[in-house]
Amino acid sequence: MRSGYGFRLRRDPLACIEELSRDSTAGVMRLPWGGWCVRDSELAQTLLRDPDYHTGGSVFFGELLPDRAAQAELGRAVRGLLRAGVPHFRAALPEAVAALPASSRWPDAGTRLVYHCLADLLLRPGTPGGSRELMRRAAHEGVAVRAPHVWQRARAELMRARLVTAVAEEAHRRRRPAGEPRDMLDAVLMVCREAEMPDRAVADLHLMMFRAIMAPVSASLAWSVLLACLHHTGTAPWPWPADHVVREAMRHRPVPWMLGRTLPRAVELGGTVFPPGELLSVCPYLLHHDERLWDSPDAFRPERWADDSGHGPYIPFGMGPFSCAGAAVAHTLLTESLAALTDHACLAVTGGDTRAAMSEGNVPRPFVLHRSPNHPPAHDTRRG
């Protein structure tokens, strides 16, 4: 990558990709750091529906779980576990929100809040060997969500290794779970038992799913809080339902940076043939800000979700056969979390910056959330 683009990516990745798109006249543009990005919205949707583009397994699992049927089964198992755990998550939210100080530093505080409510679903209470405490520390210390600094990432890597070792030992103890899965480790074991995967591989898969849940949910929650507070600075409660704020935040600042695959076979797109081995990507941010398909795409307007007009392609969780299996559940967790934060309270932020920070996805830069109680509203419509 040329040094100039590296600096611009770190400074503001979304502005960088927008600038590249404006400077290009082709439907598919070459990226300075390698690979291609489909900048035309219609072509992007065509690609995401193309069976040739999706040949083979998901690159998310890599060699850890190469079988496509097993990948789909694991996605369904974890989705089912989370869906069944929504009432538990909802019940844990008041305590988690009450534990927040009047002024809390985000997005870290959001990560801790989400983990508090998911902890029993990730590893059930009573799990021996200290693995639950290690997972709690992993959630707080840069394993669940990639730490911003090199020294923090080095420390997180040590924590990750300890957590994987502890979960592998627990996987060995549980090796043949029976009945419905009681936590995410059970769900992983039930999918992997036919493949006779080593305990370490099971633990690696568990960690992979742990991060796949925690990172986008906590980052999207932080974006929802930040953007809504920046666009409603009065002392009155927000005028929007929590559901609309979440949808607009994931449109305005989608956490996935790029949805890309190294082509397993040649793909023809827009009259150009891309050979096997090329990295071909779609940028959700560009699709969500296409002024031909969205009304006022650069404005943060939760009220746009009150009706179906003026909406373009919406892919915060991907599109096609490899879209996130737990998209609907993740949206529910986000909406419940935001509704709990705004329940009988006014929110304000200091230090907010709408530029994304480069990580494994678009995450907010640090800001401080001030939460002050107010009187309960006459009618609670925040959830939509």
Disulfide bonds with the S-S distance in Angstrom:
none
